[in-house]
Amino acid sequence: MKTLIQSVVAVTATVMLLAGLVMAQPHYAVLTVEVPIDASLSSDLIVTPDTLVVEALRPGDQAGYDVTVENRGTEICKEVFPTQRSMSPYLALQTWPIEQLAPMESAEIRVIITVSENIPPDITMLSMELGLICVR
C-alpha cells in the first residue's frame, strides 16, 4: 500500500512538473514581413524582385534574400547603397552596398531581416521599405 501511494505521488508530481513546463512555453504569433524595394530614387536602377514576402518568422528569427540590381544608366554607379525608407518597429535590417556597378551590369545585394525577440504577441504583420541609391 505504501509503495502504491509513493508511486501515485511520484506520477502526480511528474505530471504537475510537465504541465508547468508546457504552460511556461512561450506562445508565438507567425509573422509575415513584406519588404517593398524602391529604386525610383534613381530611375536608372532596376530591382528584381521589387517586393520580398517573408513568411513564418518567429521572434528572433532571421531571413536572408538576394536582390538583383541592374544599372540601366549610361554612367558607372560608384556605389549603390540601400537605405531604409520606413520600417515597422521590431524589425532590423542588414545590407551591404555594391561598388562600381557599370552601365548594363547587374549585381546582387544581400538583405537580412531580423524580427525582434521582444515583439508583442498581437502583432502579426510587419513591413519595411528599402530604397536603393546610385552614387555617381
N, CA, C and O atoms as CSV, one atom per row, in Angstrom:
chain,resi,resn,atom,element,x,y,z
A,1,MET,N,N,0.822,-1.190,0.000
A,1,MET,CA,C,0.000,0.000,0.000
A,1,MET,C,C,0.867,1.256,0.000
A,1,MET,O,O,0.596,2.227,-0.706
A,2,LYS,N,N,1.936,1.202,0.829
A,2,LYS,CA,C,2.828,2.349,0.910
A,2,LYS,C,C,3.510,2.594,-0.437
A,2,LYS,O,O,3.681,3.744,-0.844
A,3,THR,N,N,3.898,1.522,-1.129
A,3,THR,CA,C,4.537,1.638,-2.440
A,3,THR,C,C,3.567,2.211,-3.461
A,3,THR,O,O,3.960,3.014,-4.308
A,4,LEU,N,N,2.314,1.808,-3.389
A,4,LEU,CA,C,1.298,2.332,-4.302
A,4,LEU,C,C,1.104,3.832,-4.094
A,4,LEU,O,O,1.009,4.584,-5.064
A,5,ILE,N,N,1.044,4.268,-2.847
A,5,ILE,CA,C,0.878,5.699,-2.555
A,5,ILE,C,C,2.099,6.474,-3.041
A,5,ILE,O,O,1.956,7.560,-3.604
A,6,GLN,N,N,3.306,5.925,-2.829
A,6,GLN,CA,C,4.524,6.592,-3.295
A,6,GLN,C,C,4.526,6.702,-4.820
A,6,GLN,O,O,4.941,7.723,-5.369
A,7,SER,N,N,4.067,5.662,-5.499
A,7,SER,CA,C,4.014,5.682,-6.965
A,7,SER,C,C,3.032,6.724,-7.462
A,7,SER,O,O,3.327,7.462,-8.402
A,8,VAL,N,N,1.852,6.791,-6.829
A,8,VAL,CA,C,0.841,7.776,-7.219
A,8,VAL,C,C,1.370,9.187,-6.991
A,8,VAL,O,O,1.184,10.062,-7.837
A,9,VAL,N,N,2.028,9.416,-5.856
A,9,VAL,CA,C,2.594,10.738,-5.560
A,9,VAL,C,C,3.667,11.085,-6.588
A,9,VAL,O,O,3.708,12.217,-7.070
A,10,ALA,N,N,4.535,10.136,-6.933
A,10,ALA,CA,C,5.604,10.381,-7.906
A,10,ALA,C,C,5.027,10.694,-9.283
A,10,ALA,O,O,5.497,11.614,-9.952
A,11,VAL,N,N,4.016,9.943,-9.714
A,11,VAL,CA,C,3.388,10.178,-11.015
A,11,VAL,C,C,2.686,11.529,-11.023
A,11,VAL,O,O,2.785,12.273,-11.998
A,12,THR,N,N,1.972,11.852,-9.937
A,12,THR,CA,C,1.276,13.141,-9.847
A,12,THR,C,C,2.275,14.289,-9.899
A,12,THR,O,O,2.038,15.281,-10.588
A,13,ALA,N,N,3.386,14.170,-9.180
A,13,ALA,CA,C,4.410,15.222,-9.186
A,13,ALA,C,C,5.009,15.379,-10.582
A,13,ALA,O,O,5.250,16.498,-11.033
A,14,THR,N,N,5.249,14.263,-11.264
A,14,THR,CA,C,5.799,14.319,-12.620
A,14,THR,C,C,4.825,14.992,-13.575
A,14,THR,O,O,5.231,15.832,-14.379
A,15,VAL,N,N,3.546,14.636,-13.501
A,15,VAL,CA,C,2.534,15.241,-14.367
A,15,VAL,C,C,2.434,16.735,-14.095
A,15,VAL,O,O,2.313,17.523,-15.033
A,16,MET,N,N,2.482,17.138,-12.830
A,16,MET,CA,C,2.403,18.561,-12.493
A,16,MET,C,C,3.625,19.311,-13.021
A,16,MET,O,O,3.500,20.434,-13.509
A,17,LEU,N,N,4.804,18.698,-12.925
A,17,LEU,CA,C,6.013,19.332,-13.466
A,17,LEU,C,C,5.907,19.492,-14.975
A,17,LEU,O,O,6.221,20.553,-15.513
A,18,LEU,N,N,5.466,18.442,-15.659
A,18,LEU,CA,C,5.314,18.522,-17.112
A,18,LEU,C,C,4.273,19.562,-17.497
A,18,LEU,O,O,4.478,20.313,-18.451
A,19,ALA,N,N,3.169,19.620,-16.776
A,19,ALA,CA,C,2.139,20.624,-17.065
A,19,ALA,C,C,2.698,22.022,-16.856
A,19,ALA,O,O,2.394,22.931,-17.628
A,20,GLY,N,N,3.516,22.208,-15.817
A,20,GLY,CA,C,4.143,23.506,-15.579
A,20,GLY,C,C,5.089,23.883,-16.698
A,20,GLY,O,O,5.151,25.050,-17.084
A,21,LEU,N,N,5.831,22.915,-17.232
A,21,LEU,CA,C,6.740,23.193,-18.348
A,21,LEU,C,C,5.971,23.574,-19.601
A,21,LEU,O,O,6.366,24.492,-20.320
A,22,VAL,N,N,4.876,22.876,-19.865
A,22,VAL,CA,C,4.077,23.184,-21.047
A,22,VAL,C,C,3.465,24.576,-20.920
A,22,VAL,O,O,3.455,25.342,-21.884
A,23,MET,N,N,2.954,24.904,-19.734
A,23,MET,CA,C,2.344,26.216,-19.546
A,23,MET,C,C,3.385,27.327,-19.603
A,23,MET,O,O,3.046,28.462,-19.938
A,24,ALA,N,N,4.650,27.029,-19.283
A,24,ALA,CA,C,5.697,28.048,-19.294
A,24,ALA,C,C,6.251,28.297,-20.695
A,24,ALA,O,O,6.980,29.266,-20.904
A,25,GLN,N,N,5.918,27.443,-21.652
A,25,GLN,CA,C,6.420,27.623,-23.014
A,25,GLN,C,C,5.846,28.902,-23.615
A,25,GLN,O,O,4.649,29.152,-23.475
A,26,PRO,N,N,6.673,29.727,-24.287
A,26,PRO,CA,C,6.141,30.940,-24.915
A,26,PRO,C,C,5.266,30.591,-26.114
A,26,PRO,O,O,5.504,29.600,-26.804
A,27,HIS,N,N,4.275,31.398,-26.346
A,27,HIS,CA,C,3.387,31.214,-27.492
A,27,HIS,C,C,3.693,32.305,-28.498
A,27,HIS,O,O,3.638,33.488,-28.162
A,28,TYR,N,N,4.017,31.927,-29.728
A,28,TYR,CA,C,4.437,32.881,-30.745
A,28,TYR,C,C,3.369,33.077,-31.798
A,28,TYR,O,O,2.628,32.153,-32.131
A,29,ALA,N,N,3.299,34.271,-32.310
A,29,ALA,CA,C,2.476,34.539,-33.489
A,29,ALA,C,C,3.359,34.326,-34.707
A,29,ALA,O,O,4.558,34.599,-34.658
A,30,VAL,N,N,2.793,33.851,-35.778
A,30,VAL,CA,C,3.522,33.725,-37.035
A,30,VAL,C,C,3.431,35.069,-37.737
A,30,VAL,O,O,2.342,35.615,-37.912
A,31,LEU,N,N,4.567,35.593,-38.134
A,31,LEU,CA,C,4.623,36.927,-38.724
A,31,LEU,C,C,4.843,36.857,-40.218
A,31,LEU,O,O,5.536,35.967,-40.709
A,32,THR,N,N,4.264,37.782,-40.930
A,32,THR,CA,C,4.564,37.976,-42.341
A,32,THR,C,C,5.217,39.338,-42.466
A,32,THR,O,O,4.683,40.330,-41.971
A,33,VAL,N,N,6.361,39.397,-43.118
A,33,VAL,CA,C,7.075,40.655,-43.306
A,33,VAL,C,C,7.137,40.929,-44.797
A,33,VAL,O,O,7.747,40.160,-45.540
A,34,GLU,N,N,6.526,41.998,-45.243
A,34,GLU,CA,C,6.598,42.387,-46.650
A,34,GLU,C,C,7.641,43.485,-46.781
A,34,GLU,O,O,7.642,44.431,-45.994
A,35,VAL,N,N,8.521,43.374,-47.757
A,35,VAL,CA,C,9.592,44.353,-47.924
A,35,VAL,C,C,9.567,44.902,-49.342
A,35,VAL,O,O,10.206,44.328,-50.224
A,36,PRO,N,N,8.841,46.006,-49.597
A,36,PRO,CA,C,8.894,46.618,-50.921
A,36,PRO,C,C,10.249,47.294,-51.125
A,36,PRO,O,O,10.764,47.949,-50.218
A,37,ILE,N,N,10.813,47.137,-52.296
A,37,ILE,CA,C,12.118,47.719,-52.605
A,37,ILE,C,C,11.932,48.740,-53.707
A,37,ILE,O,O,11.377,48.430,-54.762
A,38,ASP,N,N,12.392,49.953,-53.469
A,38,ASP,CA,C,12.135,51.079,-54.357
A,38,ASP,C,C,13.445,51.594,-54.931
A,38,ASP,O,O,14.329,52.015,-54.184
A,39,ALA,N,N,13.575,51.565,-56.242
A,39,ALA,CA,C,14.748,52.130,-56.902
A,39,ALA,C,C,14.381,53.409,-57.631
A,39,ALA,O,O,15.170,53.902,-58.437
A,40,SER,N,N,13.208,53.956,-57.369
A,40,SER,CA,C,12.762,55.138,-58.104
A,40,SER,C,C,13.579,56.379,-57.769
A,40,SER,O,O,13.488,57.384,-58.474
A,41,LEU,N,N,14.376,56.325,-56.701
A,41,LEU,CA,C,15.252,57.447,-56.389
A,41,LEU,C,C,16.257,57.650,-57.515
A,41,LEU,O,O,16.734,58.763,-57.733
A,42,SER,N,N,16.571,56.595,-58.216
A,42,SER,CA,C,17.432,56.669,-59.388
A,42,SER,C,C,16.774,55.807,-60.451
A,42,SER,O,O,16.852,54.580,-60.385
A,43,SER,N,N,16.132,56.421,-61.420
A,43,SER,CA,C,15.352,55.665,-62.404
A,43,SER,C,C,16.221,54.780,-63.287
A,43,SER,O,O,15.701,53.991,-64.076
A,44,ASP,N,N,17.538,54.904,-63.162
A,44,ASP,CA,C,18.438,54.056,-63.935
A,44,ASP,C,C,18.605,52.671,-63.312
A,44,ASP,O,O,19.186,51.782,-63.934
A,45,LEU,N,N,18.111,52.483,-62.118
A,45,LEU,CA,C,18.251,51.193,-61.442
A,45,LEU,C,C,16.975,50.374,-61.593
A,45,LEU,O,O,15.867,50.878,-61.409
A,46,ILE,N,N,17.153,49.107,-61.928
A,46,ILE,CA,C,16.051,48.147,-61.997
A,46,ILE,C,C,16.317,47.102,-60.911
A,46,ILE,O,O,17.423,46.574,-60.804
A,47,VAL,N,N,15.299,46.812,-60.113
A,47,VAL,CA,C,15.445,45.885,-58.995
A,47,VAL,C,C,14.544,44.678,-59.206
A,47,VAL,O,O,13.370,44.817,-59.551
A,48,THR,N,N,15.107,43.487,-58.994
A,48,THR,CA,C,14.347,42.253,-59.120
A,48,THR,C,C,14.678,41.348,-57.938
A,48,THR,O,O,15.858,41.081,-57.707
A,49,PRO,N,N,13.724,40.874,-57.199
A,49,PRO,CA,C,12.308,41.231,-57.201
A,49,PRO,C,C,12.120,42.594,-56.542
A,49,PRO,O,O,12.991,43.068,-55.811
A,50,ASP,N,N,10.987,43.209,-56.805
A,50,ASP,CA,C,10.743,44.520,-56.202
A,50,ASP,C,C,9.958,44.429,-54.896
A,50,ASP,O,O,9.742,45.440,-54.228
A,51,THR,N,N,9.534,43.229,-54.534
A,51,THR,CA,C,8.899,43.002,-53.232
A,51,THR,C,C,9.358,41.650,-52.699
A,51,THR,O,O,9.289,40.642,-53.401
A,52,LEU,N,N,9.821,41.636,-51.472
A,52,LEU,CA,C,10.152,40.386,-50.799
A,52,LEU,C,C,9.006,40.067,-49.853
A,52,LEU,O,O,8.595,40.920,-49.066
A,53,VAL,N,N,8.495,38.870,-49.921
A,53,VAL,CA,C,7.458,38.452,-48.982
A,53,VAL,C,C,8.080,37.381,-48.095
A,53,VAL,O,O,8.377,36.273,-48.541
A,54,VAL,N,N,8.264,37.735,-46.847
A,54,VAL,CA,C,8.902,36.867,-45.871
A,54,VAL,C,C,7.788,36.299,-45.008
A,54,VAL,O,O,6.999,37.056,-44.443
A,55,GLU,N,N,7.713,34.994,-44.900
A,55,GLU,CA,C,6.626,34.398,-44.128
A,55,GLU,C,C,7.162,33.556,-42.978
A,55,GLU,O,O,8.287,33.055,-43.015
A,56,ALA,N,N,6.331,33.416,-41.964
A,56,ALA,CA,C,6.552,32.494,-40.845
A,56,ALA,C,C,7.843,32.765,-40.084
A,56,ALA,O,O,8.605,31.840,-39.802
A,57,LEU,N,N,8.088,34.021,-39.753
A,57,LEU,CA,C,9.207,34.339,-38.878
A,57,LEU,C,C,8.706,34.427,-37.445
A,57,LEU,O,O,7.642,34.988,-37.182
A,58,ARG,N,N,9.469,33.876,-36.535
A,58,ARG,CA,C,9.143,33.962,-35.114
A,58,ARG,C,C,10.063,34.996,-34.475
A,58,ARG,O,O,11.065,35.381,-35.078
A,59,PRO,N,N,9.749,35.441,-33.291
A,59,PRO,CA,C,10.636,36.393,-32.619
A,59,PRO,C,C,12.070,35.866,-32.568
A,59,PRO,O,O,12.310,34.727,-32.167
A,60,GLY,N,N,13.009,36.704,-32.978
A,60,GLY,CA,C,14.417,36.330,-33.010
A,60,GLY,C,C,14.865,35.691,-34.312
A,60,GLY,O,O,16.067,35.532,-34.529
A,61,ASP,N,N,13.929,35.316,-35.193
A,61,ASP,CA,C,14.283,34.679,-36.467
A,61,ASP,C,C,14.861,35.680,-37.456
A,61,ASP,O,O,14.607,36.882,-37.378
A,62,GLN,N,N,15.651,35.145,-38.396
A,62,GLN,CA,C,16.207,35.935,-39.493
A,62,GLN,C,C,15.818,35.307,-40.816
A,62,GLN,O,O,15.584,34.102,-40.908
A,63,ALA,N,N,15.752,36.153,-41.846
A,63,ALA,CA,C,15.553,35.675,-43.214
A,63,ALA,C,C,16.513,36.454,-44.099
A,63,ALA,O,O,16.637,37.672,-43.962
A,64,GLY,N,N,17.185,35.767,-44.996
A,64,GLY,CA,C,18.127,36.410,-45.906
A,64,GLY,C,C,17.697,36.228,-47.346
A,64,GLY,O,O,17.269,35.145,-47.747
A,65,TYR,N,N,17.812,37.296,-48.123
A,65,TYR,CA,C,17.402,37.280,-49.529
A,65,TYR,C,C,18.426,38.017,-50.368
A,65,TYR,O,O,19.095,38.933,-49.890
A,66,ASP,N,N,18.543,37.611,-51.624
A,66,ASP,CA,C,19.384,38.320,-52.582
A,66,ASP,C,C,18.484,39.090,-53.527
A,66,ASP,O,O,17.535,38.540,-54.086
A,67,VAL,N,N,18.791,40.375,-53.701
A,67,VAL,CA,C,18.044,41.249,-54.594
A,67,VAL,C,C,18.991,41.655,-55.714
A,67,VAL,O,O,20.102,42.114,-55.451
A,68,THR,N,N,18.558,41.491,-56.964
A,68,THR,CA,C,19.383,41.851,-58.113
A,68,THR,C,C,19.117,43.294,-58.504
A,68,THR,O,O,17.969,43.711,-58.659
A,69,VAL,N,N,20.200,44.051,-58.663
A,69,VAL,CA,C,20.123,45.454,-59.062
A,69,VAL,C,C,20.852,45.594,-60.393
A,69,VAL,O,O,22.002,45.178,-60.530
A,70,GLU,N,N,20.165,46.188,-61.376
A,70,GLU,CA,C,20.767,46.404,-62.698
A,70,GLU,C,C,20.872,47.902,-62.961
A,70,GLU,O,O,19.928,48.655,-62.721
A,71,ASN,N,N,22.038,48.325,-63.459
A,71,ASN,CA,C,22.275,49.725,-63.806
A,71,ASN,C,C,21.923,49.923,-65.276
A,71,ASN,O,O,22.679,49.498,-66.149
A,72,ARG,N,N,20.796,50.556,-65.564
A,72,ARG,CA,C,20.374,50.821,-66.940
A,72,ARG,C,C,20.808,52.208,-67.412
A,72,ARG,O,O,20.440,52.641,-68.504
A,73,GLY,N,N,21.585,52.897,-66.589
A,73,GLY,CA,C,22.054,54.237,-66.941
A,73,GLY,C,C,23.263,54.186,-67.865
A,73,GLY,O,O,23.689,53.116,-68.301
A,74,THR,N,N,23.801,55.358,-68.152
A,74,THR,CA,C,24.968,55.459,-69.042
A,74,THR,C,C,26.249,55.741,-68.267
A,74,THR,O,O,27.326,55.820,-68.856
A,75,GLU,N,N,26.139,55.894,-66.945
A,75,GLU,CA,C,27.307,56.170,-66.118
A,75,GLU,C,C,27.482,55.083,-65.066
A,75,GLU,O,O,26.532,54.397,-64.687
A,76,ILE,N,N,28.723,54.946,-64.606
A,76,ILE,CA,C,29.019,53.983,-63.548
A,76,ILE,C,C,28.438,54.485,-62.229
A,76,ILE,O,O,28.556,55.663,-61.893
A,77,CYS,N,N,27.814,53.582,-61.495
A,77,CYS,CA,C,27.433,53.883,-60.113
A,77,CYS,C,C,28.652,53.526,-59.266
A,77,CYS,O,O,29.000,52.354,-59.129
A,78,LYS,N,N,29.293,54.540,-58.705
A,78,LYS,CA,C,30.455,54.263,-57.861
A,78,LYS,C,C,30.056,53.392,-56.683
A,78,LYS,O,O,30.818,52.553,-56.203
A,79,GLU,N,N,28.828,53.626,-56.238
A,79,GLU,CA,C,28.300,52.819,-55.145
A,79,GLU,C,C,26.778,52.804,-55.230
A,79,GLU,O,O,26.150,53.842,-55.436
A,80,VAL,N,N,26.197,51.637,-55.072
A,80,VAL,CA,C,24.743,51.508,-54.927
A,80,VAL,C,C,24.541,51.080,-53.485
A,80,VAL,O,O,24.966,50.002,-53.071
A,81,PHE,N,N,23.880,51.952,-52.728
A,81,PHE,CA,C,23.693,51.573,-51.335
A,81,PHE,C,C,22.222,51.580,-50.960
A,81,PHE,O,O,21.449,52.427,-51.406
A,82,PRO,N,N,21.857,50.617,-50.132
A,82,PRO,CA,C,20.481,50.527,-49.665
A,82,PRO,C,C,20.246,51.509,-48.528
A,82,PRO,O,O,21.135,51.759,-47.714
A,83,THR,N,N,19.055,52.055,-48.482
A,83,THR,CA,C,18.674,52.951,-47.404
A,83,THR,C,C,17.276,52.577,-46.931
A,83,THR,O,O,16.390,52.289,-47.734
A,84,GLN,N,N,17.100,52.586,-45.656
A,84,GLN,CA,C,15.804,52.247,-45.067
A,84,GLN,C,C,14.895,53.459,-45.189
A,84,GLN,O,O,15.207,54.520,-44.647
A,85,ARG,N,N,13.783,53.321,-45.886
A,85,ARG,CA,C,12.838,54.431,-46.055
A,85,ARG,C,C,11.776,54.429,-44.976
A,85,ARG,O,O,11.408,55.493,-44.477
A,86,SER,N,N,11.283,53.286,-44.609
A,86,SER,CA,C,10.355,53.158,-43.483
A,86,SER,C,C,10.441,51.723,-42.982
A,86,SER,O,O,10.756,50.807,-43.742
A,87,MET,N,N,10.158,51.539,-41.700
A,87,MET,CA,C,10.255,50.196,-41.151
A,87,MET,C,C,9.403,50.101,-39.894
A,87,MET,O,O,9.391,51.004,-39.059
A,88,SER,N,N,8.691,48.985,-39.782
A,88,SER,CA,C,7.926,48.707,-38.567
A,88,SER,C,C,8.887,48.554,-37.394
A,88,SER,O,O,10.021,48.107,-37.564
A,89,PRO,N,N,8.426,48.926,-36.208
A,89,PRO,CA,C,9.242,48.595,-35.037
A,89,PRO,C,C,9.370,47.074,-34.955
A,89,PRO,O,O,8.571,46.347,-35.546
A,90,TYR,N,N,10.331,46.618,-34.255
A,90,TYR,CA,C,10.591,45.194,-34.038
A,90,TYR,C,C,11.258,44.526,-35.235
A,90,TYR,O,O,11.366,43.300,-35.265
A,91,LEU,N,N,11.707,45.300,-36.219
A,91,LEU,CA,C,12.461,44.749,-37.342
A,91,LEU,C,C,13.863,45.340,-37.339
A,91,LEU,O,O,14.070,46.480,-36.922
A,92,ALA,N,N,14.811,44.558,-37.803
A,92,ALA,CA,C,16.173,45.049,-38.017
A,92,ALA,C,C,16.583,44.630,-39.420
A,92,ALA,O,O,16.192,43.566,-39.899
A,93,LEU,N,N,17.368,45.467,-40.068
A,93,LEU,CA,C,17.778,45.242,-41.452
A,93,LEU,C,C,19.292,45.302,-41.539
A,93,LEU,O,O,19.928,46.159,-40.926
A,94,GLN,N,N,19.859,44.387,-42.303
A,94,GLN,CA,C,21.297,44.411,-42.545
A,94,GLN,C,C,21.520,44.204,-44.037
A,94,GLN,O,O,21.030,43.230,-44.609
A,95,THR,N,N,22.262,45.119,-44.673
A,95,THR,CA,C,22.580,45.020,-46.098
A,95,THR,C,C,23.994,45.533,-46.322
A,95,THR,O,O,24.608,46.113,-45.427
A,96,TRP,N,N,24.499,45.312,-47.520
A,96,TRP,CA,C,25.824,45.786,-47.892
A,96,TRP,C,C,25.739,46.485,-49.239
A,96,TRP,O,O,24.975,46.055,-50.103
A,97,PRO,N,N,26.510,47.563,-49.442
A,97,PRO,CA,C,26.468,48.279,-50.723
A,97,PRO,C,C,27.186,47.509,-51.831
A,97,PRO,O,O,27.955,46.582,-51.580
A,98,ILE,N,N,26.904,47.929,-53.057
A,98,ILE,CA,C,27.594,47.407,-54.244
A,98,ILE,C,C,28.531,48.508,-54.717
A,98,ILE,O,O,28.137,49.672,-54.767
A,99,GLU,N,N,29.764,48.160,-55.063
A,99,GLU,CA,C,30.711,49.158,-55.559
A,99,GLU,C,C,30.951,48.952,-57.049
A,99,GLU,O,O,31.009,47.823,-57.537
A,100,GLN,N,N,31.088,50.068,-57.760
A,100,GLN,CA,C,31.446,50.087,-59.183
A,100,GLN,C,C,30.503,49.242,-60.042
A,100,GLN,O,O,30.906,48.227,-60.610
A,101,LEU,N,N,29.256,49.669,-60.129
A,101,LEU,CA,C,28.281,48.982,-60.976
A,101,LEU,C,C,28.225,49.711,-62.316
A,101,LEU,O,O,27.677,50.809,-62.418
A,102,ALA,N,N,28.798,49.086,-63.336
A,102,ALA,CA,C,28.895,49.696,-64.668
A,102,ALA,C,C,27.541,49.675,-65.376
A,102,ALA,O,O,26.656,48.903,-65.006
A,103,PRO,N,N,27.379,50.533,-66.406
A,103,PRO,CA,C,26.137,50.529,-67.183
A,103,PRO,C,C,25.853,49.140,-67.767
A,103,PRO,O,O,26.759,48.448,-68.231
A,104,MET,N,N,24.596,48.758,-67.732
A,104,MET,CA,C,24.090,47.486,-68.254
A,104,MET,C,C,24.630,46.267,-67.500
A,104,MET,O,O,24.507,45.140,-67.981
A,105,GLU,N,N,25.217,46.480,-66.339
A,105,GLU,CA,C,25.644,45.367,-65.493
A,105,GLU,C,C,24.671,45.220,-64.330
A,105,GLU,O,O,23.940,46.148,-63.984
A,106,SER,N,N,24.682,44.035,-63.741
A,106,SER,CA,C,23.841,43.809,-62.566
A,106,SER,C,C,24.674,43.151,-61.470
A,106,SER,O,O,25.713,42.545,-61.730
A,107,ALA,N,N,24.194,43.286,-60.256
A,107,ALA,CA,C,24.850,42.683,-59.097
A,107,ALA,C,C,23.776,42.380,-58.060
A,107,ALA,O,O,22.644,42.855,-58.155
A,108,GLU,N,N,24.149,41.587,-57.079
A,108,GLU,CA,C,23.195,41.226,-56.034
A,108,GLU,C,C,23.521,41.933,-54.733
A,108,GLU,O,O,24.684,42.096,-54.362
A,109,ILE,N,N,22.464,42.349,-54.049
A,109,ILE,CA,C,22.578,42.890,-52.699
A,109,ILE,C,C,21.933,41.871,-51.767
A,109,ILE,O,O,20.809,41.426,-52.000
A,110,ARG,N,N,22.645,41.514,-50.725
A,110,ARG,CA,C,22.111,40.595,-49.715
A,110,ARG,C,C,21.320,41.404,-48.688
A,110,ARG,O,O,21.830,42.383,-48.142
A,111,VAL,N,N,20.093,41.003,-48.429
A,111,VAL,CA,C,19.215,41.673,-47.470
A,111,VAL,C,C,18.899,40.668,-46.364
A,111,VAL,O,O,18.345,39.601,-46.627
A,112,ILE,N,N,19.253,41.013,-45.134
A,112,ILE,CA,C,18.959,40.146,-43.992
A,112,ILE,C,C,17.994,40.882,-43.072
A,112,ILE,O,O,18.266,42.000,-42.635
A,113,ILE,N,N,16.871,40.247,-42.786
A,113,ILE,CA,C,15.815,40.824,-41.963
A,113,ILE,C,C,15.743,40.019,-40.671
A,113,ILE,O,O,15.708,38.789,-40.699
A,114,THR,N,N,15.721,40.716,-39.545
A,114,THR,CA,C,15.623,40.066,-38.239
A,114,THR,C,C,14.415,40.610,-37.488
A,114,THR,O,O,14.197,41.821,-37.438
A,115,VAL,N,N,13.634,39.709,-36.907
A,115,VAL,CA,C,12.488,40.097,-36.084
A,115,VAL,C,C,12.944,40.109,-34.627
A,115,VAL,O,O,13.587,39.168,-34.162
A,116,SER,N,N,12.609,41.175,-33.918
A,116,SER,CA,C,12.987,41.329,-32.514
A,116,SER,C,C,12.389,40.214,-31.662
A,116,SER,O,O,11.311,39.698,-31.954
A,117,GLU,N,N,13.106,39.858,-30.612
A,117,GLU,CA,C,12.581,38.868,-29.668
A,117,GLU,C,C,11.517,39.472,-28.759
A,117,GLU,O,O,10.777,38.738,-28.104
A,118,ASN,N,N,11.430,40.796,-28.712
A,118,ASN,CA,C,10.508,41.478,-27.796
A,118,ASN,C,C,9.199,41.886,-28.452
A,118,ASN,O,O,8.512,42.775,-27.949
A,119,ILE,N,N,8.846,41.267,-29.545
A,119,ILE,CA,C,7.635,41.661,-30.266
A,119,ILE,C,C,6.390,41.220,-29.492
A,119,ILE,O,O,6.334,40.087,-29.016
A,120,PRO,N,N,5.397,42.096,-29.362
A,120,PRO,CA,C,4.154,41.707,-28.688
A,120,PRO,C,C,3.423,40.612,-29.473
A,120,PRO,O,O,3.477,40.599,-30.702
A,121,PRO,N,N,2.748,39.703,-28.785
A,121,PRO,CA,C,2.100,38.580,-29.467
A,121,PRO,C,C,0.928,38.971,-30.356
A,121,PRO,O,O,0.511,38.167,-31.189
A,122,ASP,N,N,0.381,40.177,-30.212
A,122,ASP,CA,C,-0.767,40.559,-31.036
A,122,ASP,C,C,-0.362,41.123,-32.397
A,122,ASP,O,O,-1.228,41.372,-33.235
A,123,ILE,N,N,0.930,41.329,-32.634
A,123,ILE,CA,C,1.387,41.835,-33.935
A,123,ILE,C,C,1.615,40.648,-34.862
A,123,ILE,O,O,2.383,39.741,-34.539
A,124,THR,N,N,0.953,40.653,-36.007
A,124,THR,CA,C,1.093,39.547,-36.959
A,124,THR,C,C,1.581,40.004,-38.326
A,124,THR,O,O,1.790,39.169,-39.206
A,125,MET,N,N,1.768,41.302,-38.530
A,125,MET,CA,C,2.213,41.806,-39.835
A,125,MET,C,C,3.211,42.933,-39.617
A,125,MET,O,O,2.943,43.874,-38.870
A,126,LEU,N,N,4.348,42.835,-40.262
A,126,LEU,CA,C,5.363,43.880,-40.218
A,126,LEU,C,C,5.712,44.261,-41.646
A,126,LEU,O,O,5.548,43.457,-42.564
A,127,SER,N,N,6.191,45.481,-41.835
A,127,SER,CA,C,6.583,45.884,-43.187
A,127,SER,C,C,7.769,46.833,-43.123
A,127,SER,O,O,8.081,47.406,-42.079
A,128,MET,N,N,8.413,46.981,-44.260
A,128,MET,CA,C,9.582,47.828,-44.367
A,128,MET,C,C,9.709,48.267,-45.820
A,128,MET,O,O,9.317,47.529,-46.724
A,129,GLU,N,N,10.250,49.454,-46.054
A,129,GLU,CA,C,10.570,49.899,-47.410
A,129,GLU,C,C,12.062,50.133,-47.486
A,129,GLU,O,O,12.652,50.782,-46.622
A,130,LEU,N,N,12.656,49.602,-48.520
A,130,LEU,CA,C,14.089,49.713,-48.736
A,130,LEU,C,C,14.312,50.489,-50.021
A,130,LEU,O,O,13.791,50.107,-51.069
A,131,GLY,N,N,15.076,51.570,-49.961
A,131,GLY,CA,C,15.399,52.345,-51.153
A,131,GLY,C,C,16.821,52.052,-51.596
A,131,GLY,O,O,17.681,51.770,-50.762
A,132,LEU,N,N,17.082,52.114,-52.890
A,132,LEU,CA,C,18.428,51.907,-53.428
A,132,LEU,C,C,18.868,53.177,-54.141
A,132,LEU,O,O,18.138,53.712,-54.976
A,133,ILE,N,N,20.051,53.652,-53.816
A,133,ILE,CA,C,20.545,54.909,-54.362
A,133,ILE,C,C,21.849,54.661,-55.111
A,133,ILE,O,O,22.743,53.980,-54.609
A,134,CYS,N,N,21.950,55.220,-56.320
A,134,CYS,CA,C,23.163,55.133,-57.133
A,134,CYS,C,C,23.969,56.415,-56.930
A,134,CYS,O,O,23.496,57.508,-57.239
A,135,VAL,N,N,25.172,56.276,-56.415
A,135,VAL,CA,C,26.073,57.421,-56.255
A,135,VAL,C,C,27.038,57.407,-57.430
A,135,VAL,O,O,27.755,56.430,-57.641
A,136,ARG,N,N,27.053,58.502,-58.198
A,136,ARG,CA,C,27.897,58.557,-59.403
A,136,ARG,C,C,29.249,59.146,-59.124
A,136,ARG,O,O,30.072,59.260,-60.032
